[in-house]
Amino acid sequence: MTGERAGAPWGRVLRGAGAAALAAAVLAACGSPSERAGEGTGDDGLTALRVGATPTPHAEILQFVDENLAADAGLRLEIVEYTDYNQPNAALAEGELDANYYQTVPFLEEYLAGNSGADLSYVSDVHLEAFGIYSEEVTDLADLPEGAEIGVPNDTSNMGRALHLLADAGVITLADDVEGPPTVDDIEDDPKNITVTPVEAAQLPRSLQDLDAAVVNGNYALEADLPSTANTLAWESTENNPYANGLVVRSEDAGAEDIVRLDELLHSPRVHEFMEERWQGIVIPVGGGADEPSAPATPE
């Protein structure tokens, strides 16, 4: 994927608001955080932050931060794992979490559009997980059979991202006048008469056996070890990709000192090195820290 997709301008506003708040917090050395969902400041003097995340790679990254870096920054992380995308934003908006780390700006935009009472802000990009097209049987996109069935995530933002990858890979052509994330109805040309089947994102890896191919989110592909156990037919481009994953908080907390510290830790060189060594270029650090590694190799 190259360039910015529909919805990215709002993403820039959210990022900008978060960055401005963080900068103001640093310059003003802002004071105590608002009431926290975590256990507060304990006898050890550490501030507990309750952070929601999907297991891989987000919770693993947070666990590394908690075990190696958090205490020196005056923090203790309470990590709450979620196995789907539907709960962490609601839990954050309702005060059950202090932050979450699992989503992209377009996904947050979609949530906010459907939940007008939620006041959440995207703090900053932390890492990028490249989408992949995977198959158990097909070894080359050119060999997709006529009438192939391809699974894609069923939520709006990730479906649009998957369709863009299929279009970039030459499997389909999307209409030029699409406003917002494309849907199946926006497929303009389909030379192989494929069937695009929306599936809950978390279920795509185990649904792969019933499909000719599937476009799978990076975290779910990693959890299922698809890069090693399935054929990878195409990678999403990482250049100018607007689909990085980042830290999200309630807007009132965007400049809180403890949130600033957590964001700084997530961008530290040690965390970048951990991502690079642990996931070998599938999870790509974004912003600050160490130099960014190259994108995953294009499948041959």
HUNOR-V286985 format. One record per backbone hydrogen bond with DSSP energy under -1.0 kcal/mol. NH is the residue of the N-H (numbers start at 1). CO is the residue of the C=O. Records with the same first field share a line. If there is no record, write none. Layout:
NH->CO ; CO
This chain:
8->5
11->7
12->8
13->9
14->10
15->11
16->12
17->13
18->14
19->15
20->16
21->17
22->18
23->19
24->20
25->21
26->22
27->23
28->24
30->25
42->46
45->42
47->74
48->40
49->76
51->78
52->99
53->80
59->54
60->55
61->57
62->58
63->59
64->60
65->61
66->62
67->63
68->64
69->65
70->65
73->70
74->71
75->70
76->47
78->49
80->51
82->53
91->87
92->88
93->89
94->90
95->92
96->91
98->50
99->50
100->248
101->52
108->104
109->105
110->106
111->107
112->108
113->109
114->110
118->115
121->249
123->247
126->245
127->245
128->284
130->282
132->216
133->234
134->214
135->231
143->140
144->141
147->192
148->145
150->195
151->213
152->197
154->199
159->155
160->156
161->157
162->158
163->159
164->160
165->161
166->162
167->163
168->164
169->165
170->167
171->166
173->189
175->186
186->183
187->184
188->173
189->173
193->190
195->148
197->150
199->152
203->200
204->201
207->203
210->207
211->208
212->149
213->149
214->134
215->151
216->132
221->217
222->218
223->219
224->220
225->222
226->221
228->225
229->225
230->226
231->135
233->133
236->131
241->238
245->127
246->103
247->124
248->100
249->121
251->119
253->250
254->251
256->253
260->256
261->257
262->258
263->259
264->260
265->261
266->262
268->265
272->268
273->269
274->270
275->271
276->272
277->273
278->274
279->275
280->276
282->279
284->128
286->126
